[in-house]
Amino acid sequence: MSIIEKAAGKIGAGAPRPAPQGGNSDSSHDASLIENALNRQRSGHAAPFVATPVEPMFNAPGADDVLEGNSQVQSINLARLRRMGVVAPDAEKSQVAEEFRIIKRPLIANAFGQGTARVKNGNLIMITSSLPGEGKSFCAINLAISMAMEMDRTVLLIDADVAKPRIPEYLGIHADKGLLDVLQDKDLKLSDVLIRTDIAKLTVLPAGRTYKRATELLASAAMTRLVEDIGNRYPDRIILFDSPPLLATSEASVLATHMGQIVMVVEAEKTSQEAVREALSHIQSCEVVGMLLNKTTPTPGADYYYGYYGSYGK
C-alpha cells in the first residue's frame, strides 16, 4: 500500500483501520479517488508527498529589490517558535525539522527542476486546507523557515488569508499595510510593505488592511501582475502563500489559478473524504497538488512520517 493510500485511509476515520482487502471496497475506492486527484501532474515530476508534522503550538495567538523591502529588520522570537513546535534555524536536529525537510524536497525539485521536470510557476506554492483549523498556517510557517535554511534559496511568505490573517501574530512581528493595500493603491510600492526578518533568507508580506472586495482584488489584473513579477523577477526565490480554507471563502480558489504547486493540509481522523474531494474540485487549475496529513495519532508500527503528532495548529 502506498503512503498516499495509507493517508487516505485516515481521512474522516475515527480510528485506524486495516488496509482494504481487494479493490472493490468503499475504502479502496475512496483512497483511489484521492490518489488520482493528488497525482494530477505531468510525467517526470517529483511524486506527491504525504506527511504528518504536528506539534502543539499557537497557544497565543537595495530600494529596487522588490522582495527585500526597505523597512527595518524585525526579530522573530526563536525560543517561542521552539516552544510552539515550529522549526527554528538555531535548533538542534529534531523530528519536526526532519519531517519538513522531507516535505519540502519534492516542492523544491518541482520548482527548480532538480532531478525532475521543472513545473511552470513551480516556485509559487499555496498552502491551504478544506476547512478552518486543520493547521495550514502551522505548516506554512514551518515550510517557510525550513526552505529559508536552504543554502541557495530565499523565501517570501505571503499571508494571503485576507479574511483572517495570522502570520504576523504567530511570528510576533508588527504589520500594518500589506498585500491588499498594494493591490488597492497603485502608488504604494511592494517594497514599502514587506517585512524583513532576522531569519536571514525569510521575508514576510502581511495581508494588509481588510477590504470588502478582497476577492475581486485577488482576481484583478493587478494581482496577476504582482504574482508574475514576484515569481519571475527572482527565479531562485520560493514564494509561499498561506491561503484561506477552500470551503470557507472564495479567495483560495482565485489564488489557485496563479499557483504552480499547492499543498493541501488535511486534518487526520476528522476532515471527511467528501470535504477533501470537494476542496480538490476548487483547485483543478493547478497541475501539482500534494497532500499533507496533519494531526495524526500514533499507531503500532507506523511509518516514520506518522511519528510526530499533536492536537493543535490553526
NORQUIZI-V505410 format. One record per residue. N is the residue number from 1. RES is the residue in one letter. OMEGA is omega in whole degrees, -180 to 180 (* if undefined). Layout:
BEGIN
n=N res=RES omega=OMEGA
n=N res=RES omega=OMEGA
END
This chain:
BEGIN
n=1 res=M omega=-180
n=2 res=S omega=178
n=3 res=I omega=180
n=4 res=I omega=179
n=5 res=E omega=177
n=6 res=K omega=179
n=7 res=A omega=-179
n=8 res=A omega=179
n=9 res=G omega=180
n=10 res=K omega=-176
n=11 res=I omega=178
n=12 res=G omega=-180
n=13 res=A omega=179
n=14 res=G omega=179
n=15 res=A omega=178
n=16 res=P omega=180
n=17 res=R omega=-179
n=18 res=P omega=177
n=19 res=A omega=-179
n=20 res=P omega=177
n=21 res=Q omega=-178
n=22 res=G omega=-172
n=23 res=G omega=-174
n=24 res=N omega=-178
n=25 res=S omega=179
n=26 res=D omega=-178
n=27 res=S omega=-180
n=28 res=S omega=180
n=29 res=H omega=180
n=30 res=D omega=179
n=31 res=A omega=180
n=32 res=S omega=179
n=33 res=L omega=-178
n=34 res=I omega=180
n=35 res=E omega=178
n=36 res=N omega=180
n=37 res=A omega=-177
n=38 res=L omega=-178
n=39 res=N omega=177
n=40 res=R omega=178
n=41 res=Q omega=-174
n=42 res=R omega=180
n=43 res=S omega=178
n=44 res=G omega=178
n=45 res=H omega=176
n=46 res=A omega=-177
n=47 res=A omega=173
n=48 res=P omega=-175
n=49 res=F omega=169
n=50 res=V omega=180
n=51 res=A omega=-175
n=52 res=T omega=-176
n=53 res=P omega=-176
n=54 res=V omega=178
n=55 res=E omega=176
n=56 res=P omega=-177
n=57 res=M omega=175
n=58 res=F omega=179
n=59 res=N omega=173
n=60 res=A omega=-175
n=61 res=P omega=*
n=62 res=G omega=-169
n=63 res=A omega=180
n=64 res=D omega=-178
n=65 res=D omega=-169
n=66 res=V omega=-178
n=67 res=L omega=180
n=68 res=E omega=-178
n=69 res=G omega=-179
n=70 res=N omega=-180
n=71 res=S omega=179
n=72 res=Q omega=178
n=73 res=V omega=177
n=74 res=Q omega=-176
n=75 res=S omega=173
n=76 res=I omega=-179
n=77 res=N omega=-175
n=78 res=L omega=178
n=79 res=A omega=178
n=80 res=R omega=177
n=81 res=L omega=-180
n=82 res=R omega=179
n=83 res=R omega=-179
n=84 res=M omega=180
n=85 res=G omega=180
n=86 res=V omega=176
n=87 res=V omega=177
n=88 res=A omega=-175
n=89 res=P omega=-177
n=90 res=D omega=-176
n=91 res=A omega=173
n=92 res=E omega=-180
n=93 res=K omega=-178
n=94 res=S omega=-178
n=95 res=Q omega=180
n=96 res=V omega=178
n=97 res=A omega=179
n=98 res=E omega=-179
n=99 res=E omega=179
n=100 res=F omega=171
n=101 res=R omega=178
n=102 res=I omega=-177
n=103 res=I omega=-174
n=104 res=K omega=-174
n=105 res=R omega=180
n=106 res=P omega=178
n=107 res=L omega=179
n=108 res=I omega=179
n=109 res=A omega=179
n=110 res=N omega=-175
n=111 res=A omega=-171
n=112 res=F omega=176
n=113 res=G omega=180
n=114 res=Q omega=180
n=115 res=G omega=-179
n=116 res=T omega=178
n=117 res=A omega=179
n=118 res=R omega=180
n=119 res=V omega=177
n=120 res=K omega=-177
n=121 res=N omega=-176
n=122 res=G omega=177
n=123 res=N omega=173
n=124 res=L omega=-171
n=125 res=I omega=180
n=126 res=M omega=174
n=127 res=I omega=-176
n=128 res=T omega=178
n=129 res=S omega=176
n=130 res=S omega=-171
n=131 res=L omega=176
n=132 res=P omega=173
n=133 res=G omega=-178
n=134 res=E omega=175
n=135 res=G omega=-176
n=136 res=K omega=-180
n=137 res=S omega=173
n=138 res=F omega=-177
n=139 res=C omega=179
n=140 res=A omega=-180
n=141 res=I omega=179
n=142 res=N omega=178
n=143 res=L omega=-179
n=144 res=A omega=-179
n=145 res=I omega=179
n=146 res=S omega=179
n=147 res=M omega=178
n=148 res=A omega=178
n=149 res=M omega=175
n=150 res=E omega=-176
n=151 res=M omega=-171
n=152 res=D omega=179
n=153 res=R omega=169
n=154 res=T omega=-170
n=155 res=V omega=169
n=156 res=L omega=178
n=157 res=L omega=-177
n=158 res=I omega=175
n=159 res=D omega=-177
n=160 res=A omega=174
n=161 res=D omega=-167
n=162 res=V omega=178
n=163 res=A omega=-180
n=164 res=K omega=-179
n=165 res=P omega=-176
n=166 res=R omega=-172
n=167 res=I omega=180
n=168 res=P omega=179
n=169 res=E omega=-179
n=170 res=Y omega=-179
n=171 res=L omega=180
n=172 res=G omega=179
n=173 res=I omega=-178
n=174 res=H omega=179
n=175 res=A omega=176
n=176 res=D omega=178
n=177 res=K omega=-178
n=178 res=G omega=-173
n=179 res=L omega=-176
n=180 res=L omega=179
n=181 res=D omega=179
n=182 res=V omega=-180
n=183 res=L omega=-176
n=184 res=Q omega=-175
n=185 res=D omega=-176
n=186 res=K omega=180
n=187 res=D omega=-179
n=188 res=L omega=-179
n=189 res=K omega=177
n=190 res=L omega=-179
n=191 res=S omega=-180
n=192 res=D omega=-175
n=193 res=V omega=177
n=194 res=L omega=179
n=195 res=I omega=174
n=196 res=R omega=-180
n=197 res=T omega=179
n=198 res=D omega=162
n=199 res=I omega=-160
n=200 res=A omega=-173
n=201 res=K omega=-178
n=202 res=L omega=174
n=203 res=T omega=-177
n=204 res=V omega=170
n=205 res=L omega=180
n=206 res=P omega=-179
n=207 res=A omega=-178
n=208 res=G omega=-177
n=209 res=R omega=-176
n=210 res=T omega=175
n=211 res=Y omega=-178
n=212 res=K omega=-177
n=213 res=R omega=-178
n=214 res=A omega=-179
n=215 res=T omega=179
n=216 res=E omega=177
n=217 res=L omega=-180
n=218 res=L omega=179
n=219 res=A omega=-174
n=220 res=S omega=175
n=221 res=A omega=178
n=222 res=A omega=177
n=223 res=M omega=178
n=224 res=T omega=179
n=225 res=R omega=-179
n=226 res=L omega=-179
n=227 res=V omega=179
n=228 res=E omega=-179
n=229 res=D omega=-176
n=230 res=I omega=179
n=231 res=G omega=-174
n=232 res=N omega=-176
n=233 res=R omega=180
n=234 res=Y omega=-173
n=235 res=P omega=178
n=236 res=D omega=-179
n=237 res=R omega=173
n=238 res=I omega=180
n=239 res=I omega=-180
n=240 res=L omega=179
n=241 res=F omega=171
n=242 res=D omega=-170
n=243 res=S omega=171
n=244 res=P omega=174
n=245 res=P omega=-174
n=246 res=L omega=-176
n=247 res=L omega=-179
n=248 res=A omega=-179
n=249 res=T omega=178
n=250 res=S omega=-176
n=251 res=E omega=-176
n=252 res=A omega=180
n=253 res=S omega=178
n=254 res=V omega=179
n=255 res=L omega=-176
n=256 res=A omega=-178
n=257 res=T omega=-180
n=258 res=H omega=-167
n=259 res=M omega=171
n=260 res=G omega=180
n=261 res=Q omega=177
n=262 res=I omega=173
n=263 res=V omega=-177
n=264 res=M omega=180
n=265 res=V omega=-178
n=266 res=V omega=178
n=267 res=E omega=-176
n=268 res=A omega=173
n=269 res=E omega=178
n=270 res=K omega=-180
n=271 res=T omega=-176
n=272 res=S omega=176
n=273 res=Q omega=178
n=274 res=E omega=179
n=275 res=A omega=179
n=276 res=V omega=-180
n=277 res=R omega=179
n=278 res=E omega=179
n=279 res=A omega=179
n=280 res=L omega=180
n=281 res=S omega=-180
n=282 res=H omega=-176
n=283 res=I omega=-179
n=284 res=Q omega=179
n=285 res=S omega=-179
n=286 res=C omega=-176
n=287 res=E omega=-174
n=288 res=V omega=180
n=289 res=V omega=177
n=290 res=G omega=179
n=291 res=M omega=175
n=292 res=L omega=-178
n=293 res=L omega=-170
n=294 res=N omega=175
n=295 res=K omega=178
n=296 res=T omega=172
n=297 res=T omega=-177
n=298 res=P omega=175
n=299 res=T omega=-180
n=300 res=P omega=178
n=301 res=G omega=-179
n=302 res=A omega=177
n=303 res=D omega=178
n=304 res=Y omega=-179
n=305 res=Y omega=-176
n=306 res=Y omega=-171
n=307 res=G omega=-176
n=308 res=Y omega=-170
n=309 res=Y omega=179
n=310 res=G omega=-174
n=311 res=S omega=-177
n=312 res=Y omega=-178
n=313 res=G omega=-177
n=314 res=K omega=*
END
